[in-house]
C-alpha cells in the first residue's frame, strides 16, 4: 500500500476579540477588520491557503462572528466551496461540564475540537492566526517540517527590538532548531518572534494537548499557545523554525493598523497587493467605479463606489466613502460608506464604517496620537472624536 504524502488540515483561528483595537472591534471580530479598503484580514491566510494548494480549511470563530461568517460564507472566493473537504466554519459548542463556555484561548480552541480533528485524521495541522498581513507559501513550511521530521515548526521573523515584547520570542541554534521560547516577555532577549503560523504533527499535538490537560486540570495553562503548549514542545519535542524574511505585519493595535496602511500609500509599498501570481482574494459587494471630481487625490487608495470631491492625501478610502468638496482627508483610513462633509478635516485618523463627519468638524488628536471614530458615529463641529 502506498503511503500517503501527508494529509494537511489548516485551522484558521479567528475567534479573538481584538481588544487592543478598542472601538474598532466592539461590533466585529478582528479577522473581519477591513484592510487596504477592499479586503478583510482573514483574506490573507485564506488566500495563502488557496495559493499554496491547501484545500481543507476550518475557520474557528467565537467573538462577534456574524460579519465574519457572512464574509467567509462557503469559501467560494478561495476555491474552498467543495462537495468534499473545502471550508468549514467552526463555532464553540457546549461540551462536558469541565469544557463549557467560551474558548479560553487559541490552544484551548484546539483542545476543544480534538475529537473532530481526530475524526478528520490529518497527518499535519497547519495552524494560522487570522489577524496578520503577509504572503507565504505554506508548502515551503510543510516541506521544512517534513525534512526535519519535526513535531512542531514555527514560522519566525524579525521585528524591531522595541516591539518584540508584544510577541512570542524565539531562540534558535545555528541549524534552526528552537532552543528557547518566551511569551510576551517584559525584557526580550531577541528580536526573533513567532508569526503565529505553525505546523504540527497532528497526533503529537493532540497527545500533547491531552497530556497538558490531564496534568494540570483546571490549571493546565491551555489558554494561548505561549502559556504551556509551545514551551512543552520546545522542551520535549523536535521543534524547528522556518524563517519568513519577507513582509509580515501584526495589525493588532490602533497604531500598528494605521501604520500598516500608511506603508501602503508610500511610493514603494512593502507588499504588492496586485501580484497576479499570488492574488489576495476576497468576497466583496459589487460597486461602481470610484468617482473623483474637482478635488485633489495624492498618494491614496480609493475603493470602488467612493466619491471624492475634496482633498485626499496619504489615505485609504473604503468602498462607498464620500468626501465632499472643501473637505480634507490626510493620513487617514476611512472605512466603507463613511461620509466626510464639506469643510471637515480628518487627519491621522481611522474612521469606522458608516460614520459621518459633519461640515466644519475636525477629527484629529495630539501629536503622535491616532484619532478613532467608531462605527456609525456622528462627529459635529466642535465635538471630540471617540476612541
C-alpha positions in Angstrom: 0.0 0.0 0.0 1.4 3.4 -1.0 2.0 5.7 2.0 0.0 8.9 1.7 2.0 12.1 1.2 0.6 13.7 4.3 -3.0 15.0 4.7 -3.0 18.6 5.7 -5.7 20.4 7.7 -5.5 24.2 8.0 -7.0 25.7 11.2 -7.6 29.4 10.9 -8.0 30.8 14.4 -10.5 33.6 14.0 -12.2 33.9 17.4 -10.2 36.6 19.1 -11.8 39.8 20.4 -9.1 42.2 19.4 -9.4 44.3 22.5 -6.3 46.4 21.7 -8.1 47.8 18.7 -10.7 49.4 21.0 -14.0 50.6 19.5 -13.0 49.2 16.1 -13.6 45.6 17.3 -16.6 46.3 19.6 -19.0 45.0 16.9 -16.8 42.8 14.7 -14.2 40.1 15.1 -10.7 41.2 14.5 -10.3 39.0 11.4 -13.3 40.8 9.9 -11.4 44.2 10.1 -11.1 45.9 6.7 -7.6 46.2 5.2 -6.5 48.3 2.2 -10.1 49.3 1.6 -11.4 46.2 -0.2 -10.0 43.3 1.9 -10.6 41.7 5.3 -7.8 40.5 7.5 -9.0 36.9 7.2 -8.5 37.1 3.4 -4.7 36.8 3.9 -4.5 33.4 5.5 -7.3 32.1 3.2 -5.6 33.5 0.1 -2.3 32.0 1.2 -4.1 28.6 1.6 -5.6 28.9 -1.9 -2.2 29.9 -3.5 -0.5 27.1 -1.5 -3.0 24.5 -2.7 -4.2 23.8 0.8 -7.8 22.8 0.3 -9.1 21.6 3.7 -9.6 24.7 5.9 -11.5 25.2 9.1 -12.2 28.7 10.4 -12.6 28.6 14.2 -14.8 31.5 15.3 -16.2 32.9 18.6 -16.3 36.6 19.2 -18.9 38.6 17.2 -18.9 36.0 14.4 -21.8 37.5 12.3 -19.8 39.7 10.0 -17.0 37.2 9.6 -19.4 34.4 8.9 -21.1 36.4 6.2 -17.8 37.3 4.6 -16.3 33.8 4.6 -19.6 32.2 3.6 -19.0 28.9 1.7 -15.4 29.8 0.8 -16.0 30.4 -2.9 -13.6 33.3 -3.5 -10.8 31.0 -2.2 -12.0 27.9 -4.2 -13.0 26.2 -1.0 -16.7 25.6 -1.8 -16.3 21.8 -2.4 -18.5 18.8 -2.1 -15.9 17.0 0.0 -13.4 18.9 2.2 -13.0 22.6 1.5 -14.1 25.2 4.0 -15.8 24.5 7.4 -16.8 27.2 9.8 -16.5 26.0 13.4 -18.2 27.7 16.4 -17.8 26.8 20.0 -20.4 24.5 21.5 -21.2 23.3 25.0 -19.2 20.2 25.8 -18.7 18.2 29.0 -19.1 20.2 32.3 -15.4 20.9 32.5 -15.3 22.3 28.9 -18.3 24.6 29.0 -18.2 28.2 28.0 -16.1 30.1 25.5 -12.6 29.1 24.3 -10.1 30.4 26.8 -7.5 31.0 24.1 -6.1 29.6 20.9 -4.6 26.4 22.5 -7.9 25.7 24.3 -9.7 26.1 21.0 -7.6 23.3 19.5 -8.2 21.2 22.6 -12.0 21.6 22.5 -12.0 20.5 18.8 -9.7 17.5 19.3 -12.4 14.9 18.7 -13.3 16.4 15.3 -9.7 16.7 14.4 -9.0 13.1 15.2 -12.0 12.1 13.1 -10.7 14.1 10.1 -7.4 12.2 10.7 -4.9 14.7 9.2 -1.2 13.9 9.2 -0.2 17.6 9.6 -2.0 20.6 11.2 -1.3 24.0 9.7 -2.4 26.4 12.4 -2.9 30.0 11.4 -3.7 33.3 13.0 -6.3 35.4 11.1 -5.1 38.9 12.0 -1.7 39.4 10.3 -0.9 40.7 6.9 1.7 38.7 4.9 2.2 36.4 1.9 3.7 32.9 2.5 3.7 29.7 0.5 2.7 27.2 3.2 4.1 24.4 1.0 7.6 25.6 1.9 6.8 25.4 5.6 5.3 22.0 5.3 8.4 20.9 3.4 10.6 22.2 6.2 8.5 20.3 8.8 8.8 17.0 6.8 12.5 17.4 6.1 13.3 18.0 9.8 11.0 15.2 10.9 9.7 17.8 13.3 7.0 17.7 16.0 6.4 21.4 15.6 7.6 24.0 13.2 7.3 27.8 14.0 7.4 30.4 11.2 9.5 33.2 12.6 10.5 36.7 11.6 12.5 39.6 12.9 10.8 42.7 14.3 12.1 46.0 15.7 13.7 45.2 19.1 11.3 47.6 20.9 8.3 45.7 19.5 9.5 42.1 20.4 7.8 42.1 23.8 4.4 42.1 22.1 5.0 38.6 20.6 6.4 35.2 21.5 10.2 35.5 21.2 12.2 32.5 19.8 15.8 31.4 20.3 17.3 29.1 17.7 20.6 27.3 17.2 22.8 27.5 14.1 20.8 24.7 12.4 17.4 26.3 13.1 16.3 24.2 16.0 14.2 26.1 18.5 16.1 26.2 21.8 14.1 28.8 23.7 10.7 30.5 23.8 9.3 33.3 25.9 5.7 34.5 25.6 5.4 38.3 25.5 8.4 38.9 27.8 8.9 42.1 29.6 12.6 42.2 28.6 13.0 40.3 25.3 16.4 38.7 24.8 15.9 38.6 21.0 14.1 40.3 18.1 13.2 36.9 16.5 9.4 36.2 17.1 6.8 33.8 16.1 4.4 34.9 13.3 1.6 32.6 14.7 1.9 30.3 11.8 2.6 26.8 12.9 2.8 23.2 11.6 2.3 20.4 14.0 2.4 16.6 13.5 -1.2 16.1 14.3 -1.1 13.1 16.6 1.8 14.5 18.5 -0.1 17.8 19.0 -3.3 16.0 20.1 -1.4 13.8 22.6 0.4 16.9 24.0 -2.9 18.7 24.5 -4.3 15.7 26.3 -1.2 15.3 28.5 -1.2 19.0 29.4 -4.9 18.9 30.3 -4.6 15.7 32.3 -1.5 17.0 34.2 -2.9 20.4 35.0 -6.7 20.0 35.3 -8.2 23.4 35.6 -4.8 24.9 35.8 -3.4 23.2 32.7 -2.5 26.5 31.1 -4.3 25.5 27.9 -5.3 29.0 27.0 -3.0 30.6 24.5 -0.1 28.9 22.7 2.5 30.6 24.7 1.2 29.6 28.1 2.1 25.9 28.1 1.8 24.4 24.6 4.8 25.9 22.9 7.1 25.7 26.0 6.1 22.0 26.1 7.2 21.4 22.5 10.4 23.3 22.9 11.3 21.3 26.0 10.1 17.8 24.9 9.9 17.8 21.1 11.7 18.3 17.9 10.8 22.0 17.3 12.2 23.9 14.4 11.9 27.3 12.8 11.0 28.3 9.2 12.2 31.8 8.6 10.0 34.4 6.9 12.2 37.1 5.5 9.5 38.9 3.6 6.7 41.3 4.6 4.8 40.5 7.8 2.8 42.9 9.9 0.8 42.4 13.1 -2.0 44.9 13.0 -3.5 44.2 16.4 -3.2 47.7 17.8 -4.6 51.0 16.6 -1.1 52.4 15.9 0.1 49.3 14.0 -3.1 49.0 12.0 -2.8 52.7 11.0 0.9 52.5 10.3 0.4 49.4 8.0 -2.0 51.5 5.9 0.4 54.4 5.7 3.0 52.0 4.3 0.6 51.1 1.5 0.4 54.6 0.2 4.1 55.2 0.0 5.8 55.4 -3.4 7.3 51.9 -2.9 4.9 49.9 -0.7 6.5 46.9 1.1 3.8 44.5 -0.1 2.3 44.1 -3.6 -1.4 43.5 -3.3 -1.7 43.3 -7.1 0.6 40.3 -7.7 -1.1 38.1 -10.3 1.0 35.2 -9.3 -0.1 35.4 -5.6 -3.5 37.1 -5.6 -5.2 38.3 -2.4 -8.8 37.0 -2.9 -11.9 38.4 -1.2 -15.6 38.4 -1.2 -16.8 42.0 -2.0 -20.1 43.5 -3.0 -20.5 44.9 -6.5 -19.8 48.6 -6.5 -19.4 51.1 -9.4 -16.0 52.6 -10.2 -14.8 55.3 -7.8 -15.6 58.9 -8.9 -13.1 61.6 -8.4 -14.2 65.1 -9.4 -12.9 68.5 -8.5 -10.7 67.5 -5.6 -7.0 66.6 -5.2 -6.1 62.9 -4.7 -2.4 62.2 -3.9 -0.8 59.0 -2.6 -4.1 57.4 -1.9 -6.0 54.1 -2.3 -9.6 54.8 -3.4 -12.0 51.8 -3.4 -14.9 51.2 -5.7 -18.1 53.2 -5.1 -16.2 56.1 -3.4 -17.0 59.7 -4.4 -14.2 62.2 -3.9 -14.6 66.0 -4.4 -12.4 67.2 -1.7 -8.6 66.8 -1.0 -7.3 63.3 -0.1 -3.7 62.7 0.6 -1.8 59.8 2.0 -5.0 57.9 2.9 -7.0 54.8 2.2 -10.7 55.2 1.4 -13.0 52.1 1.6 -16.0 51.3 -0.7 -18.7 54.0 -0.9 -16.8 56.6 1.1 -17.9 60.2 0.3 -15.5 63.2 0.6 -17.4 66.4 -0.1 -16.0 69.5 -1.8 -13.9 71.5 0.6 -13.2 68.6 2.9 -9.6 67.4 3.7 -8.6 63.9 4.5 -4.9 63.4 5.3 -3.0 60.4 6.6 -6.3 58.6 7.4 -8.0 55.2 7.0 -11.7 55.6 6.2 -14.0 52.5 6.2 -16.9 51.8 3.9 -19.8 54.2 3.5 -18.4 56.9 5.8 -19.2 60.5 4.9 -16.8 63.4 5.2 -18.8 66.6 4.7 -17.9 70.0 3.3 -15.2 71.8 5.3 -14.4 68.9 7.6 -10.8 67.9 8.4 -9.8 64.3 9.1 -6.1 63.8 9.9 -4.1 60.9 11.4 -7.3 59.1 12.0 -9.3 55.9 11.5 -13.0 56.5 10.7 -15.1 53.4 11.0 -17.9 52.3 8.7 -21.0 54.5 8.2 -19.6 57.3 10.4 -20.4 60.9 9.4 -18.1 63.8 9.9 -20.3 66.9 9.8 -19.5 70.1 8.0 -16.5 72.0 9.5 -15.9 69.2 12.1 -12.3 68.2 12.9 -11.1 64.7 13.6 -7.6 64.7 14.9 -5.6 64.0 18.1 -2.5 65.4 19.7 1.0 64.9 18.2 1.8 61.2 17.8 -1.8 60.0 18.5 -4.3 58.4 16.2 -7.9 59.6 16.3 -10.6 56.9 16.0 -14.2 57.4 15.1 -16.5 54.5 15.9 -18.9 52.8 13.5 -21.9 54.9 12.7 -20.9 57.8 14.9 -21.7 61.4 14.0 -18.9 63.9 14.7 -20.2 67.5 14.8 -18.2 70.7 14.6 -16.6 71.4 18.0 -17.0 67.9 19.3 -14.2 65.4 20.0 -13.8 62.1 18.2 -14.1 58.9 20.2 -11.5 56.2 20.8 
